[in-house]
């Protein structure tokens, strides 16, 4: 969702900005642009559509400039049109790129119009460009002008600003949206995601909310929200494998699905030593706090929320801790009650999801025992702002549809559950046997990957339908919901998931011979109940697509298509069955010809509320 980049160097930055924009494509966008300063002043280049369109435009005449800013825009204010793409420019003097939403832009726009500024776009960003222009005209100091302008803004933003007569400095500011400054050799960069800058540097300064910074040849100056000069720590990022290509795979999503056995094994390796869980690796550097946890409250969005819903089953049944799970966008508006000794847990792949961050900020003041972020991005705002963190070890995930980040989240919350369940020493042996079982999970996921062709065959009849139902029970109910979300996201087939027991309370009305019903039915304590629900579907001639193991006794037949899954223990089942549904969604999307890695209207990192 919107990507921003800027560069100041001795070499020509235009190709670098273009390269960076390509690395930001995974975030989702509908137009792209860049601006540079050359002998003739600010030159702006914008295109609706992919970065490739912008590249084609630039190939005709590549700018030659030592300073520039670029952007991929995901439309919020105004349609995806060239005039609404960024950079936005004020009177040929100030160019701005912006992520986020300026909530008071309408009032500012009216004020600026009265002052004589003419608007050429529908964006909130153009307001920022004119506002900076106005203050720059009065102050003749770009750094001061941006500081004064951002003081008038309400909302969330990360901006990069340059002035036609200052080709030696780039001014940036953040409030609620991430900004990473990359420090190179005699050159400086800025981006909304460090991934965009990895070819140029591995040294980063992450700005904090309220910071305004000036990048110049002689160094970086940062002022905090109070206008005080501050030094933000320089961090070296481990970039091994980051931004790697698709290898032999047709899509990033398929590559990431196949990376799961290794990612899961890495997750266990990172949290277990000599058969024992490592509390510090699971976030508990404070062992005393671990003993005080009496309840858990999980907050997340989308796929990460589904991981939280599975976690609730585990935390209650295995660790015997009361657990509630909320959508981040709902949580802080419902005035939640905080039980005594309650740990607040966020789950997020990116660590930059605006709703989840807002929930964390609310929770930090709400009287929880502590805040724990379970996150895949070590340098993210969520990790930096939480008291404790547990890093999932999925590695960079590029496909918009989350896959390996989800299964490593599941495994991480499962390990956390075992830690909480066995935190008293006399239980240690019980924990060991469960951990031993979990070591098999990578091998079982590998078995599912080997079923890819069979699952592809199942996707063939599915893709002709407009709608599908997913059914599951217990911890496999949230997995059914995740399967439905995956199918919706990338194949655009409408899908809904239900706890199987709910079928007869409403959705059964939808079932006829045209309705595919995808059911998760491993042999477990709930199998008999699940089989009864499947019979209810069969009695209405619904088309069953069943994922089950040999011990269940479920057989293929008229109206029943079957994928025989490996036999797995109850704790591993959600992880293993999730992978099968990822493959189903993937194959359905490929068969329908959709843009698997960048589905329409979606963004990898959702940085607006
Ligand atoms: O980065 P996060 O895990 O916080 O993102 C939350 C959701 O936006 C994300 O899981 C989304 O639902 C994915 N597109 C799912 O595939």
Boltz pocket constraint, residues with backbone or C-beta under 6 A from the ligand:
constraints:
  - pocket:
      binder: B
      contacts: [[A, 301], [A, 302], [A, 303], [A, 304], [A, 305], [A, 347], [A, 348], [A, 349], [A, 350], [A, 351], [A, 352], [A, 353], [A, 356], [A, 400], [A, 401], [A, 402], [A, 403], [A, 489], [A, 602], [A, 603], [A, 604], [A, 605], [A, 606]]
      max_distance: 6.0
